[in-house]
Amino acid sequence: MSPVPVAVLTNGSLLYLEEVRDDLRQADIILPSLDAVSKEVFARINRPHKGISVAKVIEGLVEFRKGYQGQIWLEILFCKGINDGEKERHQMKRAVDRIQPDRIHINTVIRPPTEAWAAPLNSEEMGEIQAFFGEKASIISEFDRHPLSLTEINVKDEIFRILKRRPLSLVDLSQRMAISKKALEAAIQPMVEEGKIKTRRFGDSVYYEVP
C-alpha cells in the first residue's frame, strides 16, 4: 500500500478480467470512462479492439464496484448527435445505476477532434444532461490551468511543450501560461511562419497545434 493517495485513469476495457480488478482495488480513486452503451455507438466513438465489447466494459465496472472500497469517478464524453439522444441517455442511465459511481463527470468535445463528425454540445445541452444524471453529476473542464511566471520559462519552448500535448486556442494558452494574448501572439506568429506550429479552425475558434 502506498502512503500517497493513488488515482488511476482507465478506459475500463480490461476490468472484465479478475486479475485487473484485483490489482486496481489498491487504488484510492478509479476514473474510468464510458461514452456509450449501445453496440453501434460504442463502436463509432471508441473504435475498440475486436475483442472488446461494451457489454464486457459495463460488466467489468459492475463487478469491480462490488468489492471496491474506494471512489469511482465515471467520465462520460458527449458528442452532439451521436450519444446525446434520449434513447442512448436512458440506456446510459441504466448502466450508471448498475455501476453506482461516486461521481459522474460530464464532458464534451472542446478541442479539434480527429473525426469531423465529433461536435460539441453547448452549455445549455450540457446542463440538461447534468440534470438528467442527478446530483452526482458535474460538468468538468478538460484541464487544470496552473499559471506560470514569465520569469520562470522560455515562452516559445513552453508554448511548444504545451501544444505537443493538445491543440489549444490563444485564450487557452493565455489562461494556462498567465501571459497576455498580445504577448503570446508576438511569440506564436514567428513559430507559425517557421512551420513549428500550425493553425486549425474549429467552430468559431482558431487552435494552435504541433504538426
Secondary structure, DSSP 4 states (H G I P E B T S, - for coil): --SS--EEEE--TTTTSHHHHHHHTT-SEEEEB----SHHHHHHHH---TT--HHHHHHHHHHHHHH--SEEEEEEEE-TTTT-SHHHHHHHHHHHHHH--SEEEEEE--S--SSTT-----HHHHHHHHHHH-TTEEE--SS------GGGS-HHHHHHHHHHH--EEHHHHHHHHT--HHHHHHHHHHHHHTTSSEEEEETTEEEEE--
